């Protein structure tokens, strides 16, 4: 079985024209024969301009460029570029797709569910954690550029009293879930949730360094696996592969949909198999409220025996610019706000007149069965690529000058994580609606923007902590509404549990609850 999967992975990488080598040794200058063969490959594809400066490079630079170009199939790049820029004419069904909410059989809502049903999911999910069948995959390739930082976004300090980073908050939630599962199970076998952290080229090294400097935030090093998503060449408006420098092709991360190929190429799927993983939670780093390895979500998805499940929050209003999870032409899919007309966006649920018919806002928070991830080599090469038109600095291959364009001069190709949804039969897909105030507060904008910035992230964590503490029976005293929040460490409470010691106590806010005392 393992051999077959490995061969499938190799075949997939060949199809995509990507190398599976992770060797960090500096590449050596190629032989004349090898160089000639590679040049011929690029010439046939009409991409020979990438060798424009080869003869003027040092031996080390020649090795670097040859190695990079050897990992790219120019004919495949031409093909996916052409398909992305000039997609096949849509069928009548695609021109005017039918859209409907997911059927009730595929959905559930924390907002409307009975407490007993939620607790049942929680207990079964925590059992799965206790059986060491759960893993977490974090999509952490982004930098904090819009936040005023060049560091990986997960390193960002949103201004909490504890000054914890996003990475630390999430690591501590993993630790707490492990503790809760350990307390529930009857054996002494150690509970472990492996954490697979997907970075990009610019964020891999600083992410690894940050984890090392912070001693993996209390997790064991061998259970934090940092890997890197793939890249694709940047393409000029006339279809040519661009050079970033005389010895390097300009590349960009392949989008959050690159997670699938990266899981195979980096042997993450292989590692999961060795560990006996059956259930995977995947999410984005910028959500400060994310319930990592949420037992309720795991129990919900496992009970339905689905291959993919996704969390959603209720759309605030008809005009909120969010993607929606729904049925498109009778298949699960994500439809962007711009693709929905005003009447559809404003339509009310016939069973609940006070809520929108289409309200399942996508928050990129997913469950995967391991059996589904094992099939990645069968379909990853079929996922579409999307075009992002960008201003891409490049080397003019005729003049040898670095050009920094003032307007978009090329495209970056990317895949979306949800492009796989329509491949699933409806009985293998499910959706869980959760409370926005408990589970979704993304960090996307610069401080002071008033929406999805570090101030709103900090506010949402502190207000959640306040709710936890008040529910436990404590009384909060503060001088103003702005200073009324409480930070509750994930190490002491994952979702409000374990705070009985606060009953009857008066707490002066702002406050930090780090331990029982």
C-alpha positions as CSV (number, residue, x, y, z in Angstrom):
1,X,0.0,0.0,0.0
2,X,2.7,2.5,1.0
3,X,4.7,1.7,-2.1
4,X,1.6,2.3,-4.3
5,X,0.9,5.6,-2.7
6,X,4.6,6.7,-3.1
7,X,4.5,5.8,-6.7
8,X,1.2,7.7,-7.1
9,X,2.8,10.7,-5.5
10,X,5.8,10.5,-7.8
11,X,3.5,10.2,-10.8
12,X,1.5,13.3,-9.7
13,X,4.7,15.4,-9.3
14,X,5.7,14.3,-12.8
15,X,2.4,15.3,-14.2
16,X,2.7,18.7,-12.6
17,X,6.3,19.1,-13.7
18,X,7.6,19.5,-10.2
19,X,10.6,18.0,-8.4
20,X,10.1,15.9,-5.3
21,X,13.6,16.5,-4.1
22,X,14.0,18.2,-0.7
23,X,17.7,18.1,-0.8
24,X,19.2,21.3,0.7
25,X,22.7,20.7,-0.6
26,X,23.8,23.5,-3.0
27,X,23.3,22.4,-6.6
28,X,26.4,21.9,-8.8
29,X,26.9,23.2,-12.3
30,X,25.4,20.8,-14.8
31,X,27.3,18.9,-17.5
32,X,27.2,20.2,-21.1
33,X,25.0,17.3,-22.1
34,X,22.5,17.9,-19.3
35,X,22.4,21.7,-19.9
36,X,21.9,21.2,-23.6
37,X,19.0,18.8,-23.0
38,X,17.3,21.2,-20.6
39,X,17.8,24.2,-23.0
40,X,16.1,22.2,-25.8
41,X,13.1,21.4,-23.5
42,X,12.7,25.1,-22.9
43,X,13.2,26.1,-26.5
44,X,10.5,23.7,-27.6
45,X,8.2,25.4,-25.2
46,X,9.1,28.8,-26.4
47,X,10.6,29.7,-23.0
48,X,14.3,29.8,-23.9
49,X,14.6,33.4,-22.6
50,X,15.3,32.0,-19.1
51,X,18.8,31.1,-20.2
52,X,19.5,34.7,-21.4
53,X,22.3,35.3,-18.8
54,X,23.4,31.8,-18.2
55,X,26.9,32.1,-19.7
56,X,27.7,35.2,-17.5
57,X,26.8,33.4,-14.2
58,X,29.2,32.0,-11.7
59,X,29.4,28.2,-11.3
60,X,27.3,28.3,-8.2
61,X,24.7,30.5,-9.9
62,X,24.6,28.2,-12.9
63,X,23.9,25.3,-10.6
64,X,21.1,27.2,-8.9
65,X,19.4,28.2,-12.1
66,X,19.7,24.7,-13.6
67,X,18.3,23.1,-10.5
68,X,15.3,25.5,-10.4
69,X,14.6,25.1,-14.1
70,X,14.9,21.3,-13.9
71,X,12.0,21.4,-11.3
72,X,9.7,23.1,-13.8
73,X,8.0,21.6,-16.8
74,X,7.7,24.5,-19.2
75,X,5.1,22.8,-21.4
76,X,2.9,22.2,-18.4
77,X,3.3,25.8,-17.3
78,X,2.3,26.9,-20.8
79,X,-0.7,24.6,-20.7
80,X,-2.1,25.7,-17.3
81,X,-1.4,29.3,-18.1
82,X,-3.3,29.0,-21.4
83,X,-6.2,27.2,-19.6
84,X,-6.3,29.8,-16.9
85,X,-6.2,32.8,-19.3
86,X,-8.5,31.2,-21.9
87,X,-10.7,28.7,-20.1
88,X,-13.1,26.5,-22.1
89,X,-16.4,28.1,-23.0
90,X,-18.8,27.6,-20.2
91,X,-21.7,25.2,-20.7
92,X,-25.3,26.6,-20.5
93,X,-25.4,25.2,-17.0
94,X,-22.2,27.0,-16.0
95,X,-23.4,30.3,-17.5
96,X,-26.5,30.3,-15.4
97,X,-25.8,27.9,-12.5
98,X,-28.5,26.9,-10.1
99,X,-27.7,27.7,-6.5
100,X,-29.4,26.4,-3.4
101,X,-28.4,26.1,0.3
102,X,-27.0,22.8,1.3
103,X,-29.7,20.3,2.3
104,X,-30.5,19.9,6.0
105,X,-29.0,16.3,5.8
106,X,-25.6,17.9,5.2
107,X,-25.8,20.7,7.8
108,X,-26.0,21.4,11.5
109,X,-25.8,24.6,13.5
110,X,-24.4,25.2,16.9
111,X,-26.9,28.1,17.2
112,X,-29.9,25.9,16.8
113,X,-28.7,22.5,18.2
114,X,-29.7,20.9,21.4
115,X,-27.1,21.0,24.1
116,X,-27.2,17.2,24.3
117,X,-26.4,16.9,20.6
118,X,-23.4,19.2,20.9
119,X,-22.2,17.4,24.0
120,X,-22.5,14.1,22.1
121,X,-20.3,15.4,19.3
122,X,-17.8,16.8,21.8
123,X,-17.5,13.5,23.7
124,X,-17.0,11.5,20.5
125,X,-14.5,14.0,19.1
126,X,-12.5,14.0,22.3
127,X,-12.5,10.2,22.2
128,X,-10.9,10.4,18.7
129,X,-8.3,12.8,20.0
130,X,-7.6,10.3,22.9
131,X,-7.2,7.5,20.4
132,X,-4.4,9.5,18.7
133,X,-6.4,9.6,15.4
134,X,-6.5,13.4,15.0
135,X,-4.0,15.7,13.3
136,X,-4.0,19.4,12.7
137,X,-2.8,21.2,9.5
138,X,-2.2,24.9,9.7
139,X,-2.0,27.1,6.6
140,X,0.6,29.7,7.6
141,X,2.2,30.9,4.4
142,X,1.3,34.5,4.7
143,X,3.5,37.4,5.9
144,X,2.2,40.3,8.0
145,X,2.9,42.9,5.3
146,X,-0.5,44.6,5.6
147,X,0.0,44.6,9.4
148,X,3.3,46.5,9.1
149,X,5.5,43.4,9.7
150,X,7.7,41.3,7.4
151,X,7.5,38.4,9.8
152,X,5.2,35.4,9.3
153,X,1.7,36.4,10.3
154,X,1.6,33.7,13.0
155,X,4.4,35.5,14.9
156,X,2.2,38.6,15.2
157,X,1.4,39.9,18.7
158,X,-2.2,41.3,18.6
159,X,-1.7,43.3,21.8
160,X,-3.1,40.9,24.4
161,X,-2.0,41.5,28.0
162,X,0.0,38.3,27.8
163,X,1.6,39.4,24.5
164,X,1.1,35.9,23.1
165,X,1.4,35.5,19.3
166,X,-1.1,33.8,17.1
167,X,1.2,30.7,17.0
168,X,1.3,30.5,20.8
169,X,-2.5,30.8,21.2
170,X,-3.0,28.0,18.8
171,X,-0.3,25.8,20.2
172,X,-1.7,26.2,23.7
173,X,-5.2,25.2,22.5
174,X,-3.6,22.0,21.1
175,X,-2.0,21.4,24.5
176,X,-5.3,21.9,26.3
177,X,-7.2,19.5,24.0
178,X,-4.6,16.9,24.5
179,X,-5.0,17.4,28.3
180,X,-8.8,17.1,28.1
181,X,-8.5,13.9,26.1
182,X,-5.9,12.5,28.4
183,X,-8.2,13.1,31.4
184,X,-11.1,11.4,29.6
185,X,-9.4,8.2,28.4
186,X,-8.8,5.3,30.7
187,X,-5.3,4.2,29.6
188,X,-2.0,5.9,30.2
189,X,-1.1,6.0,26.5
190,X,0.1,9.6,25.8
191,X,-2.3,11.7,23.8
192,X,-0.6,13.5,20.8
193,X,-2.1,15.8,18.2
194,X,0.6,16.3,15.5
195,X,0.7,19.8,14.2
196,X,1.6,20.2,10.5
197,X,2.5,23.8,9.8
198,X,2.4,24.8,6.1
199,X,4.7,27.7,5.3
200,X,5.7,29.4,2.1
201,X,9.2,30.1,0.8
202,X,9.6,33.5,2.6
203,X,8.1,32.3,5.9
204,X,9.6,28.8,6.3
205,X,12.9,29.7,7.9
206,X,11.5,32.5,10.2
207,X,8.6,30.3,11.2
208,X,11.0,27.4,12.2
209,X,13.3,29.9,14.0
210,X,10.3,31.4,15.9
211,X,9.1,27.9,17.1
212,X,12.7,26.9,18.1
213,X,13.2,30.2,20.1
214,X,9.9,29.6,21.9
215,X,10.6,25.9,22.6
216,X,7.6,25.0,20.4
217,X,5.3,26.7,23.0
218,X,5.3,23.6,25.2
219,X,4.7,21.0,22.4
220,X,7.2,18.3,21.6
221,X,9.4,19.2,18.7
222,X,8.8,15.9,16.9
223,X,5.1,16.6,16.9
224,X,5.4,20.0,15.2
225,X,6.2,19.4,11.5
226,X,7.0,22.5,9.4
227,X,6.7,22.1,5.7
228,X,6.5,24.3,2.6
229,X,3.8,24.8,0.0
230,X,4.7,24.8,-3.6
231,X,5.4,27.6,-6.0
232,X,4.7,28.3,-9.6
233,X,6.6,30.6,-12.0
234,X,5.4,34.2,-12.5
235,X,4.3,34.7,-16.1
236,X,4.4,37.9,-18.2
237,X,1.4,39.2,-20.0
238,X,2.7,37.7,-23.2
239,X,3.1,34.3,-21.6
240,X,6.8,34.2,-20.9
241,X,8.3,32.9,-17.6
242,X,9.8,35.9,-15.8
243,X,13.3,36.0,-14.2
244,X,13.6,37.6,-10.8
245,X,17.3,37.9,-11.2
246,X,19.8,36.7,-13.8
247,X,20.1,33.4,-12.0
248,X,16.6,32.9,-10.6
249,X,13.1,32.5,-11.9
250,X,10.4,34.7,-10.4
251,X,8.0,32.4,-8.5
252,X,5.0,32.8,-6.2
253,X,3.2,30.5,-3.8
254,X,0.6,28.3,-5.5
255,X,-2.4,29.5,-3.3
256,X,-4.1,27.8,-0.4
257,X,-5.2,25.1,-2.8
258,X,-1.5,24.1,-3.0
259,X,-2.0,22.4,0.4
260,X,-3.0,19.2,-1.3
261,X,0.1,18.8,-3.4
262,X,2.3,20.0,-0.5
263,X,0.8,17.3,1.8
264,X,2.0,14.7,-0.7
265,X,5.3,16.2,-1.7
266,X,6.4,16.9,1.8
267,X,5.5,13.3,2.9
268,X,2.9,14.7,5.4
269,X,0.4,12.1,4.2
270,X,3.0,9.4,4.8
271,X,3.7,10.6,8.3
272,X,0.0,10.7,9.1
273,X,-0.3,7.1,7.9
274,X,2.5,6.0,10.2
275,X,0.9,7.7,13.1
276,X,-2.5,6.1,12.5
277,X,-4.3,9.5,11.8
278,X,-7.8,9.2,10.5
279,X,-9.2,12.8,11.0
280,X,-7.6,16.1,10.1
281,X,-8.5,19.7,11.0
282,X,-7.1,22.4,8.7
283,X,-7.4,26.1,9.2
284,X,-5.8,29.5,8.5
285,X,-3.3,31.1,10.9
286,X,-5.0,34.6,11.0
287,X,-8.1,33.6,12.9
288,X,-7.3,34.3,16.6
289,X,-10.5,32.6,17.8
290,X,-9.9,29.3,15.9
291,X,-10.8,26.2,18.0
292,X,-7.9,24.1,17.0
293,X,-8.7,20.3,16.9
294,X,-12.3,21.2,18.0
295,X,-13.8,18.0,19.4
296,X,-17.3,19.1,18.5
297,X,-16.3,19.6,14.8
298,X,-14.4,16.3,14.7
299,X,-17.3,14.4,16.3
300,X,-19.8,16.0,13.9
301,X,-17.8,15.1,10.8
302,X,-16.9,11.6,12.0
303,X,-20.5,10.8,12.9
304,X,-21.6,11.8,9.4
305,X,-18.7,9.8,7.9
306,X,-17.9,12.5,5.4
307,X,-14.6,13.2,3.6
308,X,-14.8,17.0,3.9
309,X,-16.6,19.1,6.4
310,X,-16.4,22.9,6.8
311,X,-17.3,25.4,9.4
312,X,-19.2,28.5,8.5
313,X,-20.5,31.6,10.3
314,X,-23.8,33.3,9.7
315,X,-23.5,36.1,7.2
316,X,-24.0,39.4,8.9
317,X,-26.2,40.9,6.2
318,X,-26.9,40.6,2.5
319,X,-24.1,43.0,1.6
320,X,-21.3,41.4,3.5
321,X,-18.5,40.5,1.0
322,X,-17.9,36.9,1.9
323,X,-17.8,33.6,-0.1
324,X,-20.8,31.3,0.6
325,X,-20.8,27.6,0.9
326,X,-23.8,26.2,-0.9
327,X,-25.0,23.8,-3.7
328,X,-24.0,25.0,-7.2
329,X,-25.5,22.8,-9.9
330,X,-26.2,20.3,-7.2
331,X,-22.6,20.0,-6.0
332,X,-21.0,21.5,-2.9
333,X,-19.1,24.6,-3.7
334,X,-18.0,28.1,-2.7
335,X,-19.5,31.0,-4.6
336,X,-18.0,34.5,-4.2
337,X,-20.2,37.4,-3.2
338,X,-19.7,39.1,-6.6
339,X,-21.2,36.0,-8.3
340,X,-24.6,36.4,-6.6
341,X,-27.2,38.8,-7.7
342,X,-28.9,41.2,-5.3
343,X,-32.2,39.3,-5.2
344,X,-30.4,36.0,-4.3
345,X,-28.2,37.7,-1.7
346,X,-31.3,39.3,0.0
347,X,-33.5,36.2,-0.2
348,X,-34.9,35.0,3.2
349,X,-35.0,31.5,4.5
350,X,-38.6,30.3,4.0
351,X,-38.4,28.4,7.3
352,X,-36.8,31.3,9.2
353,X,-38.0,34.6,8.0
354,X,-35.5,36.6,10.1
355,X,-32.4,35.1,8.5
356,X,-30.9,35.0,5.0
357,X,-31.5,32.0,2.8
358,X,-27.9,32.0,1.7
359,X,-26.0,32.7,4.9
360,X,-23.2,30.1,5.2
361,X,-20.1,32.3,5.1
362,X,-16.9,30.5,4.3
363,X,-14.1,30.9,7.0
364,X,-11.6,28.4,5.5
365,X,-11.9,26.0,8.4
366,X,-12.1,22.4,7.3
367,X,-12.2,18.8,8.3
368,X,-10.7,16.0,6.1
369,X,-10.8,12.3,6.4
370,X,-7.4,10.7,6.0
371,X,-8.9,8.3,3.4
372,X,-9.6,11.3,1.3
373,X,-6.2,12.8,1.6
374,X,-4.8,9.5,0.4
375,X,-6.5,10.0,-2.9
376,X,-4.8,13.3,-3.6
377,X,-2.5,11.8,-6.4
378,X,-5.6,10.8,-8.3
379,X,-7.1,14.3,-8.7
380,X,-4.7,17.1,-7.7
381,X,-3.5,17.7,-11.2
382,X,-7.1,18.3,-12.3
383,X,-7.8,21.3,-10.0
384,X,-8.1,24.6,-11.9
385,X,-5.6,27.4,-11.7
386,X,-6.8,31.0,-11.1
387,X,-5.2,34.2,-12.5
388,X,-4.1,37.0,-10.2
389,X,-2.8,40.0,-12.2
390,X,0.1,41.6,-10.4
391,X,3.0,44.1,-10.6
392,X,6.0,41.7,-10.8
393,X,9.6,43.0,-10.6
394,X,11.7,41.2,-13.3
395,X,14.9,41.3,-15.3
396,X,14.6,42.5,-18.8
397,X,16.2,39.7,-20.8
398,X,17.4,42.0,-23.5
399,X,18.8,44.8,-21.5
400,X,19.7,43.0,-18.3
401,X,18.0,45.7,-16.2
402,X,15.8,45.2,-13.2
403,X,12.3,46.5,-13.9
404,X,9.9,47.5,-11.2
405,X,6.6,48.0,-13.1
406,X,4.0,50.6,-12.1
407,X,1.1,48.6,-13.4
408,X,0.3,44.9,-13.6
409,X,2.7,43.3,-16.0
410,X,2.1,39.6,-15.4
411,X,0.2,37.0,-13.7
412,X,0.5,34.6,-10.7
413,X,-1.2,31.3,-10.9
414,X,-2.9,30.0,-7.8
415,X,-5.3,27.2,-6.7
416,X,-8.1,27.5,-4.1
417,X,-8.5,25.0,-1.3
418,X,-12.2,24.8,-2.0
419,X,-11.9,23.9,-5.7
420,X,-12.0,20.2,-4.6
421,X,-15.4,20.5,-3.0
422,X,-17.4,19.8,-6.2
423,X,-15.6,16.5,-6.6
424,X,-17.4,15.1,-3.6
425,X,-20.7,13.3,-3.5
426,X,-23.1,15.2,-1.4
427,X,-23.2,12.5,1.2
428,X,-19.5,12.9,1.8
429,X,-19.7,16.7,2.5
430,X,-21.1,18.5,5.5
431,X,-21.2,22.0,7.0
432,X,-21.3,23.1,10.6
433,X,-22.5,26.6,11.4
434,X,-20.8,28.1,14.5
435,X,-21.0,31.4,16.4
436,X,-18.9,34.1,14.9
437,X,-18.2,35.7,18.3
438,X,-16.8,32.4,19.5
439,X,-14.9,31.1,16.5
440,X,-14.1,33.7,13.8
441,X,-12.1,36.9,14.1
442,X,-9.6,37.2,11.2
443,X,-6.5,39.4,11.2
444,X,-6.2,40.9,7.8
445,X,-5.9,44.7,8.0
446,X,-3.5,47.3,9.5
447,X,-4.1,48.6,13.0
448,X,-6.7,51.3,13.1
449,X,-8.8,50.2,10.1
450,X,-11.6,49.2,12.5
451,X,-12.3,45.9,10.8
452,X,-10.4,42.6,11.0
453,X,-7.4,44.3,12.5
454,X,-5.3,43.7,15.6
455,X,-7.6,45.8,17.7
456,X,-10.7,43.8,16.7
457,X,-8.8,40.5,17.2
458,X,-7.7,41.6,20.7
459,X,-11.2,42.8,21.5
460,X,-12.8,39.5,20.5
461,X,-10.4,37.4,22.5
462,X,-10.9,39.6,25.6
463,X,-14.7,39.6,25.2
464,X,-14.7,35.8,24.8
465,X,-12.7,35.5,28.0
466,X,-15.2,37.8,29.8
467,X,-18.0,35.5,28.7
468,X,-16.1,32.4,30.0
469,X,-15.4,34.0,33.3
470,X,-19.0,35.3,33.9
471,X,-20.4,31.9,32.9
472,X,-18.2,30.4,35.6
473,X,-19.9,32.7,38.2
474,X,-17.3,35.4,38.6
475,X,-18.2,39.1,38.7
476,X,-16.2,41.5,36.5
477,X,-15.5,45.1,37.6
478,X,-14.0,47.6,35.2
479,X,-13.6,51.4,34.9
480,X,-14.9,51.4,31.4
481,X,-16.5,49.2,28.7
482,X,-13.2,49.4,26.7
483,X,-11.3,47.9,29.6
484,X,-13.8,45.2,30.6
485,X,-12.2,42.3,28.8
486,X,-10.5,39.3,30.4
487,X,-7.8,37.1,28.8
488,X,-8.2,33.5,29.7
489,X,-5.2,31.4,28.8
490,X,-6.0,28.4,26.5
491,X,-3.8,26.4,28.9
492,X,-6.4,26.6,31.6
493,X,-9.6,26.7,29.5
494,X,-10.3,25.6,25.8
495,X,-13.9,26.6,25.6
496,X,-15.0,27.9,29.1
497,X,-14.4,24.7,31.0
498,X,-12.2,24.4,34.1
499,X,-13.0,27.8,35.6
500,X,-15.2,26.8,38.5
501,X,-12.6,28.1,40.9
502,X,-13.6,31.6,39.8
503,X,-17.2,31.2,41.1
504,X,-18.2,34.1,43.4
505,X,-14.9,36.0,42.8
506,X,-14.7,39.6,41.8
507,X,-12.2,40.3,39.0
508,X,-10.9,43.7,38.2
509,X,-10.6,44.0,34.4
510,X,-8.6,44.1,32.3
511,X,-7.2,40.9,33.7
512,X,-5.3,37.7,32.7
513,X,-6.3,34.3,34.0
514,X,-3.3,32.1,33.5
515,X,-3.6,29.5,36.3
516,X,-5.9,28.4,39.1
517,X,-5.2,30.4,42.2
